[in-house]
Amino acid sequence: MSRSATATATAIVVVGLVVAGRLWIASRWDPIADEAYHWTWSLAPALGYYDQPPLVAWALAGAELALGHHALGLRIPAIAGWAIAVLALTPSARERELWWWWALGLPPLAVLTLLAVPDGLLLPLWALGLAAAIRGGRGWWLAGLCGGLASLAKYTGIGLVPLLIAGALPGERRTRDPWIGLGLAQALLAPNLWWNLGHGWVTFRFQAGEGLWSPRPPLLGGVLRQLVDQALALGPLAFGAAAAWMGRGAWRWRELDRVDRLCLAVSAPIALGFALAALGGPPEAHWPAPAWIGAGLGLARAAPDGRIARAGHLGAVLAAFGTLALFVHSVLPLAPLARDPAVRLTEGALLARDVARWVEPAATEDARALPVYTERYQEAALIAWHTGLTTRTVPGCGRRSQYDIDDEDGRGAPLADEAWFVRPSRGRPPGCVARWLDVEGPHAIRPIDDEGRPVGPWDLYRLAGNAP
């Protein structure tokens, strides 16, 4: 077997073993609230949605059609896509072990590509677009297709092809292939833009209002928080190595080879852009995740005896062990935690079980199942996923969501005269249910999971009377 064939076989074996472990973990996790929410979108595929572009809904609709109604099936597109993307970029890494530790073990990349969320599709498409641009020539056409699909996964993807073109060598930018790729990306995004035009640019307004600007902007405090969040998410050593690689690359931009230029172009502007975006709105730690793909590949291309590369390698190894501990804790708790984030993986099934205990006996008695209304989209989606009951949010209760858009588009039935209502425990019903004349409750939902951890709590009410 030739050296190249041996290297390819090794890459396939390494990535395959990691994928097998990821599939096992994914099969043990119930859907988290956002995954269930995106699944509800897939029940009515459209060209756009309130919160995000439509690719996640399309992918989940296809996954459920092909694989059935279970959490692992929802997660297959993200897991498979990331495995392909890691293999596609492996030939460009001089230090393949560093790249594998980084891509398969760094928490933002490892966790997000295990979930049925927009980032789980954005990251593989971002990496595949970079791999296609590295190939050059008509590879730019494929990069454009990846960029268009990445834009339909999450609007961060709109920047992929322009950043790749900015990182290309001047002579390459004078050819037609990069611009054909850009045109393909824009053509794929166009139907979603058309949908937004007909819906008052609702998705863009949501993205701007949620992330780019808030009534009380955090200013420099937001930037500091974003930097701290990234250092915690990646691990201080990996974050420091990535930041140092970006800084050195920017200083020596003219000296970089073509591949390193492309890696830097799709990493540094994203990391810096989201740090600056934190001036206007509260930052989210997962937003800059695409930046760490190019940074990781760039570190894997640096001289192995350099201090930055060595720090990146050690940081990636430490981060991978941290990710492994996180995954093990999610299925076999390693230590009791006061606010264990792992309960997010069990809360949906427990909430749905306890709601069904109230709803189903009442349905038997009344010969009909009343709809379940909620204050937030999270509870509505989780109950729908686990029980199949009719759920929706009550307008005016919580944050606007796709449920409100469905109502405005005529897909949501008028509010029923009788229903059940669920909200996080507050001790009293919210004002938005005052439209019902009789509000009975609350009935406390205080489940305990198999590890003895409290989940929730929620309150359940029975609503009756004429709802306008």
Secondary structure per residue as TSV (DSSP state, phi and psi in degrees):
chain	resnum	aa	ss	phi	psi
A	1	M	-	360.0	133.2
A	2	S	-	-68.1	163.6
A	3	R	H	-61.5	-40.4
A	4	S	H	-64.6	-42.9
A	5	A	H	-65.3	-37.7
A	6	T	H	-63.6	-43.6
A	7	A	H	-62.8	-40.6
A	8	T	H	-65.0	-43.5
A	9	A	H	-63.3	-40.0
A	10	T	H	-61.9	-43.1
A	11	A	H	-61.9	-43.9
A	12	I	H	-63.7	-41.8
A	13	V	H	-64.7	-46.9
A	14	V	H	-61.3	-51.3
A	15	V	H	-66.0	-37.0
A	16	G	H	-62.5	-41.7
A	17	L	H	-64.7	-42.4
A	18	V	H	-65.5	-40.9
A	19	V	H	-62.0	-39.9
A	20	A	H	-59.0	-43.2
A	21	G	H	-65.3	-38.7
A	22	R	H	-67.0	-37.7
A	23	L	H	-64.3	-39.4
A	24	W	H	-64.5	-44.5
A	25	I	H	-61.5	-46.0
A	26	A	H	-61.6	-32.2
A	27	S	H	-73.0	-19.9
A	28	R	H	-90.5	-15.4
A	29	W	S	-92.7	129.5
A	30	D	-	-71.6	158.5
A	31	P	-	-60.6	137.6
A	32	I	-	-79.3	171.3
A	33	A	H	-58.7	-43.5
A	34	D	H	-66.8	-35.5
A	35	E	H	-63.8	-44.8
A	36	A	H	-63.3	-38.1
A	37	Y	H	-62.3	-46.1
A	38	H	H	-67.0	-31.0
A	39	W	H	-63.2	-38.3
A	40	T	H	-62.6	-31.7
A	41	W	H	-62.3	-39.2
A	42	S	H	-64.8	-16.7
A	43	L	T	-71.6	-18.1
A	44	A	S	-140.4	74.4
A	45	P	-	-55.0	136.2
A	46	A	-	-143.7	177.9
A	47	L	S	-85.1	-7.0
A	48	G	-	-168.7	164.7
A	49	Y	-	-143.2	167.2
A	50	Y	S	-60.6	-47.4
A	51	D	S	-89.8	-38.5
A	52	Q	S	-144.4	166.3
A	53	P	-	-64.7	175.6
A	54	P	S	-92.0	-5.1
A	55	L	H	-60.9	-37.5
A	56	V	H	-62.6	-38.2
A	57	A	H	-66.5	-41.9
A	58	W	H	-63.3	-43.3
A	59	A	H	-64.4	-41.3
A	60	L	H	-70.9	-33.5
A	61	A	H	-63.2	-44.1
A	62	G	H	-66.3	-40.0
A	63	A	H	-64.1	-42.5
A	64	E	H	-69.3	-37.1
A	65	L	H	-62.8	-40.7
A	66	A	H	-85.2	-33.4
A	67	L	H	-117.5	-9.5
A	68	G	-	95.5	-179.3
A	69	H	S	-94.8	83.7
A	70	H	S	-154.0	158.9
A	71	A	H	-62.8	-40.3
A	72	L	H	-59.3	-41.8
A	73	G	H	-59.3	-40.5
A	74	L	H	-61.5	-31.9
A	75	R	H	-91.0	-10.0
A	76	I	H	-57.4	-45.0
A	77	P	H	-57.5	-42.6
A	78	A	H	-68.9	-43.7
A	79	I	H	-65.4	-47.2
A	80	A	H	-66.5	-41.6
A	81	G	H	-61.0	-41.6
A	82	W	H	-68.8	-37.3
A	83	A	H	-61.0	-45.0
A	84	I	H	-63.1	-41.8
A	85	A	H	-65.2	-42.0
A	86	V	H	-62.1	-43.2
A	87	L	H	-65.6	-37.2
A	88	A	H	-65.0	-33.0
A	89	L	H	-90.7	-13.0
A	90	T	G	-56.8	-43.0
A	91	P	G	-61.1	-22.2
A	92	S	G	-84.3	-8.1
A	93	A	-	-93.3	125.9
A	94	R	S	-73.3	-37.9
A	95	E	S	-106.5	89.1
A	96	R	H	-65.1	-35.7
A	97	E	H	-61.5	-41.5
A	98	L	H	-60.5	-46.1
A	99	W	H	-60.9	-42.5
A	100	W	H	-66.6	-44.3
A	101	W	H	-57.9	-42.8
A	102	W	H	-69.0	-53.2
A	103	A	H	-71.2	-33.6
A	104	L	H	-96.6	-13.5
A	105	G	H	-120.3	-19.2
A	106	L	S	-64.5	125.3
A	107	P	H	-51.4	-47.2
A	108	P	H	-60.6	-39.0
A	109	L	H	-76.7	-41.6
A	110	A	H	-70.7	-39.4
A	111	V	H	-79.1	-47.5
A	112	L	H	-63.2	-33.7
A	113	T	T	-84.8	12.4
A	114	L	T	-106.8	-3.2
A	115	L	S	-118.3	151.1
A	116	A	S	-85.9	66.7
A	117	V	S	-130.5	163.7
A	118	P	H	-53.8	-39.6
A	119	D	H	-62.9	-30.4
A	120	G	H	-65.0	-22.2
A	121	L	H	-98.3	-35.3
A	122	L	H	-58.2	-46.5
A	123	L	H	-64.4	-47.9
A	124	P	H	-60.2	-41.3
A	125	L	H	-67.6	-36.2
A	126	W	H	-62.1	-46.8
A	127	A	H	-65.8	-41.2
A	128	L	H	-66.7	-35.5
A	129	G	H	-63.1	-41.4
A	130	L	H	-63.1	-44.1
A	131	A	H	-61.9	-39.8
A	132	A	H	-67.7	-40.9
A	133	A	H	-66.4	-35.9
A	134	I	H	-60.1	-36.4
A	135	R	H	-63.2	-35.9
A	136	G	-	78.2	-176.5
A	137	G	T	57.9	-130.9
A	138	R	T	-73.9	-5.3
A	139	G	H	-58.1	-25.8
A	140	W	H	-63.1	-30.8
A	141	W	H	-64.5	-44.3
A	142	L	H	-64.8	-38.0
A	143	A	H	-60.1	-37.7
A	144	G	H	-65.4	-41.7
A	145	L	H	-63.0	-42.7
A	146	C	H	-63.7	-39.9
A	147	G	H	-64.6	-39.8
A	148	G	H	-65.2	-43.2
A	149	L	H	-66.9	-38.1
A	150	A	H	-61.3	-37.3
A	151	S	H	-65.3	-33.4
A	152	L	H	-78.7	-14.0
A	153	A	H	-84.5	-45.2
A	154	K	-	-161.3	143.5
A	155	Y	G	-67.7	-13.5
A	156	T	G	-55.5	-32.1
A	157	G	G	-63.0	-18.6
A	158	I	G	-58.7	-29.3
A	159	G	G	-81.4	-10.2
A	160	L	H	-60.6	-58.0
A	161	V	H	-66.9	-44.5
A	162	P	H	-57.3	-39.2
A	163	L	H	-67.4	-39.3
A	164	L	H	-62.7	-42.1
A	165	I	H	-64.0	-39.7
A	166	A	H	-63.0	-31.5
A	167	G	H	-85.6	-11.4
A	168	A	S	-69.3	158.8
A	169	L	-	-66.6	150.1
A	170	P	H	-54.2	-41.1
A	171	G	H	-64.0	-36.5
A	172	E	H	-68.8	-34.2
A	173	R	H	-67.8	-19.4
A	174	R	T	-85.2	-4.5
A	175	T	S	-87.5	170.0
A	176	R	S	-86.1	-21.4
A	177	D	H	-60.3	-46.5
A	178	P	H	-59.6	-34.6
A	179	W	H	-78.2	-30.3
A	180	I	H	-63.3	-42.7
A	181	G	H	-59.0	-42.4
A	182	L	H	-63.1	-41.1
A	183	G	H	-63.2	-39.5
A	184	L	H	-63.6	-42.0
A	185	A	H	-61.0	-43.5
A	186	Q	H	-67.9	-34.7
A	187	A	H	-66.3	-38.4
A	188	L	H	-67.5	-34.4
A	189	L	H	-77.9	-22.5
A	190	A	H	-55.1	-44.0
A	191	P	H	-59.9	-35.2
A	192	N	H	-68.9	-37.0
A	193	L	H	-64.0	-39.0
A	194	W	H	-63.2	-42.8
A	195	W	H	-61.4	-44.2
A	196	N	H	-63.3	-37.2
A	197	L	H	-59.0	-38.5
A	198	G	H	-79.9	-8.5
A	199	H	T	-121.3	30.2
A	200	G	T	64.1	29.9
A	201	W	T	54.3	41.4
A	202	V	H	-63.3	-39.7
A	203	T	H	-67.5	-40.8
A	204	F	H	-68.3	-38.4
A	205	R	H	-65.8	-37.9
A	206	F	H	-63.5	-47.3
A	207	Q	H	-60.9	-42.6
A	208	A	I	-67.5	-42.1
A	209	G	I	-71.0	-34.4
A	210	E	I	-79.7	-37.3
A	211	G	I	-118.3	-36.2
A	212	L	I	-89.5	-24.2
A	213	W	-	-156.0	140.6
A	214	S	-	-133.0	160.5
A	215	P	S	-58.3	-28.9
A	216	R	S	-123.1	80.1
A	217	P	-	-62.4	140.0
A	218	P	-	-76.1	-16.1
A	219	L	T	55.8	-133.9
A	220	L	H	-63.7	-28.2
A	221	G	H	-62.4	-35.1
A	222	G	H	-67.2	-39.8
A	223	V	H	-62.7	-45.2
A	224	L	H	-62.0	-42.2
A	225	R	H	-63.5	-40.2
A	226	Q	H	-63.1	-42.1
A	227	L	H	-65.2	-41.9
A	228	V	H	-65.2	-42.0
A	229	D	H	-60.1	-41.2
A	230	Q	H	-67.8	-39.2
A	231	A	H	-64.0	-36.8
A	232	L	H	-74.0	-38.8
A	233	A	H	-68.5	-41.7
A	234	L	H	-88.1	-24.6
A	235	G	-	97.6	137.4
A	236	P	H	-56.2	-38.5
A	237	L	H	-70.4	-45.4
A	238	A	H	-65.0	-41.5
A	239	F	H	-64.1	-43.7
A	240	G	H	-62.7	-40.5
A	241	A	H	-65.7	-42.6
A	242	A	H	-64.1	-43.0
A	243	A	H	-64.8	-40.7
A	244	A	H	-65.9	-40.3
A	245	W	H	-63.0	-42.8
A	246	M	H	-62.9	-45.5
A	247	G	H	-62.7	-44.1
A	248	R	H	-66.1	-38.8
A	249	G	H	-64.8	-40.8
A	250	A	H	-64.6	-37.7
A	251	W	H	-68.0	-35.5
A	252	R	T	-108.8	33.7
A	253	W	G	-51.8	-46.8
A	254	R	G	-67.1	-19.9
A	255	E	G	-90.3	-11.1
A	256	L	S	-71.9	146.8
A	257	D	-	-77.5	174.8
A	258	R	H	-59.6	-44.9
A	259	V	H	-67.3	-42.3
A	260	D	H	-64.6	-35.0
A	261	R	H	-62.0	-44.0
A	262	L	H	-64.5	-41.7
A	263	C	H	-61.1	-43.8
A	264	L	H	-67.8	-37.4
A	265	A	H	-65.0	-30.3
A	266	V	T	-100.3	11.2
A	267	S	T	-121.6	-59.4
A	268	A	H	-59.3	-46.5
A	269	P	H	-62.6	-33.1
A	270	I	H	-70.2	-46.6
A	271	A	H	-61.4	-45.7
A	272	L	H	-68.1	-40.0
A	273	G	H	-61.9	-44.1
A	274	F	H	-75.0	-26.2
A	275	A	H	-65.5	-43.2
A	276	L	H	-71.2	-33.0
A	277	A	H	-61.1	-26.2
A	278	A	T	-68.5	-10.2
A	279	L	T	-63.3	-35.8
A	280	G	T	-100.1	-19.7
A	281	G	S	-150.9	156.9
A	282	P	-	-59.3	126.4
A	283	P	-	-78.5	156.6
A	284	E	-	-116.3	135.5
A	285	A	T	-64.7	-26.6
A	286	H	T	-85.4	-11.2
A	287	W	T	-58.7	-44.4
A	288	P	T	-80.4	9.4
A	289	A	T	-51.4	-39.9
A	290	P	T	-58.4	-27.4
A	291	A	H	-61.6	-30.0
A	292	W	H	-80.1	-7.5
A	293	I	H	-72.2	-56.3
A	294	G	H	-62.8	-36.3
A	295	A	H	-65.1	-42.2
A	296	G	H	-64.4	-42.6
A	297	L	H	-66.6	-37.8
A	298	G	H	-63.0	-41.9
A	299	L	H	-63.4	-36.4
A	300	A	H	-73.2	-10.5
A	301	R	H	-101.1	-10.1
A	302	A	S	-73.0	163.0
A	303	A	-	-57.8	126.1
A	304	P	T	-64.1	-21.0
A	305	D	T	-92.5	2.6
A	306	G	S	-77.1	151.7
A	307	R	H	-65.4	-38.0
A	308	I	H	-66.3	-44.0
A	309	A	H	-64.7	-41.1
A	310	R	H	-63.9	-41.0
A	311	A	H	-65.0	-39.7
A	312	G	H	-64.0	-39.7
A	313	H	H	-65.1	-48.9
A	314	L	H	-63.4	-41.7
A	315	G	H	-62.1	-39.2
A	316	A	H	-66.3	-39.6
A	317	V	H	-63.9	-47.1
A	318	L	H	-62.6	-41.2
A	319	A	H	-64.0	-38.8
A	320	A	H	-64.0	-39.9
A	321	F	H	-67.5	-34.5
A	322	G	H	-63.4	-42.0
A	323	T	H	-62.8	-42.4
A	324	L	H	-60.7	-43.0
A	325	A	H	-62.7	-38.8
A	326	L	H	-62.0	-44.8
A	327	F	H	-66.7	-43.1
A	328	V	H	-62.0	-44.0
A	329	H	H	-61.8	-31.3
A	330	S	H	-66.8	-25.9
A	331	V	H	-112.8	-19.2
A	332	L	S	-145.0	87.2
A	333	P	-	-50.2	128.8
A	334	L	S	-85.6	-25.7
A	335	A	S	-160.3	148.6
A	336	P	-	-70.8	133.8
A	337	L	-	-123.0	141.1
A	338	A	T	-61.2	-44.3
A	339	R	T	-126.5	79.5
A	340	D	-	-75.2	116.1
A	341	P	G	-64.5	-16.4
A	342	A	G	-65.7	-16.8
A	343	V	G	-67.3	-17.5
A	344	R	G	-62.0	-22.8
A	345	L	G	-83.9	-11.3
A	346	T	T	-118.3	-15.4
A	347	E	H	-64.0	-36.9
A	348	G	H	-62.9	-46.9
A	349	A	H	-64.7	-39.4
A	350	L	H	-70.8	-41.8
A	351	L	H	-60.8	-48.5
A	352	A	H	-62.6	-39.4
A	353	R	H	-60.7	-46.7
A	354	D	H	-71.9	-34.7
A	355	V	H	-63.8	-42.9
A	356	A	H	-62.8	-30.6
A	357	R	H	-63.5	-29.2
A	358	W	H	-87.4	-42.4
A	359	V	H	-74.2	-43.8
A	360	E	H	-68.7	-42.9
A	361	P	H	-61.5	-38.6
A	362	A	H	-65.1	-35.9
A	363	A	H	-67.3	-37.3
A	364	T	H	-64.6	-41.9
A	365	E	H	-67.7	-41.7
A	366	D	H	-92.4	-3.9
A	367	A	T	63.6	25.0
A	368	R	S	-160.2	149.1
A	369	A	-	-97.9	119.8
A	370	L	-	-74.8	148.9
A	371	P	-	-67.1	157.4
A	372	V	E	-110.1	117.9
A	373	Y	E	-102.3	154.1
A	374	T	E	-137.1	164.4
A	375	E	S	-79.9	-36.7
A	376	R	S	-121.3	155.1
A	377	Y	H	-66.7	-27.1
A	378	Q	H	-60.4	-50.6
A	379	E	H	-66.4	-38.7
A	380	A	H	-59.8	-43.8
A	381	A	H	-70.7	-42.8
A	382	L	H	-64.1	-42.8
A	383	I	H	-65.8	-40.9
A	384	A	H	-62.9	-43.7
A	385	W	H	-61.1	-46.4
A	386	H	H	-83.7	-24.0
A	387	T	H	-118.7	-23.5
A	388	G	-	77.7	4.6
A	389	L	-	-68.3	154.9
A	390	T	-	-73.9	121.6
A	391	T	E	-131.6	157.4
A	392	R	E	-168.4	164.6
A	393	T	E	-90.5	153.8
A	394	V	-	-87.1	121.8
A	395	P	T	-54.0	137.0
A	396	G	T	87.6	-0.9
A	397	C	S	-86.1	-67.9
A	398	G	S	-111.9	-160.7
A	399	R	S	-63.5	140.0
A	400	R	-	-59.0	150.0
A	401	S	-	-153.7	-172.0
A	402	Q	H	-60.1	-29.0
A	403	Y	H	-58.5	-37.0
A	404	D	H	-69.3	-38.2
A	405	I	H	-64.6	-41.0
A	406	D	H	-59.3	-41.0
A	407	D	H	-62.0	-44.5
A	408	E	H	-68.4	-29.1
A	409	D	T	-83.3	-0.8
A	410	G	T	86.7	5.8
A	411	R	-	-86.4	-19.8
A	412	G	S	-90.8	127.7
A	413	A	-	-66.9	156.3
A	414	P	-	-56.2	152.7
A	415	L	-	-59.7	136.3
A	416	A	-	-76.8	155.4
A	417	D	S	-68.8	-29.2
A	418	E	S	-129.4	139.1
A	419	A	E	-165.6	168.2
A	420	W	E	-100.7	152.9
A	421	F	E	-137.2	129.6
A	422	V	E	-120.7	137.8
A	423	R	E	-150.9	156.3
A	424	P	E	-55.0	142.2
A	425	S	-	-59.5	124.3
A	426	R	-	-128.6	-13.4
A	427	G	S	92.4	-11.0
A	428	R	S	-155.5	153.8
A	429	P	-	-72.4	150.3
A	430	P	-	-76.6	164.0
A	431	G	G	-63.8	-23.1
A	432	C	G	-69.5	-13.9
A	433	V	G	-97.9	7.4
A	434	A	T	-65.9	-15.7
A	435	R	T	-65.5	-21.2
A	436	W	S	-88.1	140.2
A	437	L	S	-76.0	-29.4
A	438	D	E	-126.8	118.7
A	439	V	E	-119.0	109.8
A	440	E	E	-101.8	127.8
A	441	G	E	137.4	-170.9
A	442	P	E	-89.5	150.2
A	443	H	E	-97.6	123.7
A	444	A	E	-77.2	133.9
A	445	I	E	-114.8	107.6
A	446	R	-	-131.7	65.7
A	447	P	-	-72.2	158.3
A	448	I	B	-123.0	129.2
A	449	D	-	-81.5	-178.6
A	450	D	T	-64.6	-19.7
A	451	E	T	-94.6	7.9
A	452	G	S	79.8	16.0
A	453	R	-	-93.6	133.5
A	454	P	B	-69.0	140.5
A	455	V	-	-123.4	142.4
A	456	G	-	94.8	-136.8
A	457	P	-	-91.6	165.1
A	458	W	E	-131.5	162.0
A	459	D	E	-118.3	140.2
A	460	L	E	-117.5	130.7
A	461	Y	E	-121.7	152.7
A	462	R	E	-107.2	128.2
A	463	L	E	-109.3	139.5
A	464	A	E	-149.1	158.8
A	465	G	S	113.5	-177.2
A	466	N	-	-87.3	113.2
A	467	A	-	-91.0	124.6
A	468	P	-	-67.9	360.0
